[in-house]
Amino acid sequence: VSENAITQHYDVPENIQKILKISCYDCHSNNTVYPWYSKVQPIKWWLADHVNEGKAKLNFDEFNAYTTKKKLHKLDEVIETIRDNEMPLKSYTLIHGDAKLSESDKQDIEAWVKNIKNEIQ
């Protein structure tokens, strides 16, 4: 685990950690689990591009390296993208059905994000 990982600096309850691992970490952490078909071109390039783009936008394993302003902005984006059903990507949930967020998952994440934002401010 990276020393800048969100879990090293903020409380991440077990239920939230489970949601993040299943629905977010493949594209938004340093712990991407690539499926077998990721070795097939051009899928390999496509997946690598998506994962790299995801990590560039938000990396939970590098979260504490962000400035306070960037942390708060990224947390706002977490709430916004899950509310708008932009995350996880539909292309991801087609293959990883368990990554789809329920309304309860969304509410739990939003409450957790608000708690972290209060800690940061």
Protein Blocks (a to p, Z undefined) as FASTA:
>chain_A
ZZkbmklmpccdfklmmmmmmmmmmmmcckbccdfklmpcfklmmmmmmmmmmmmmocfk
lmmmpcfklmmmmmmmmmmmmmnopaccfklmmmmmmlpccfklmmmmmmmmmmmmmmmZ
Z
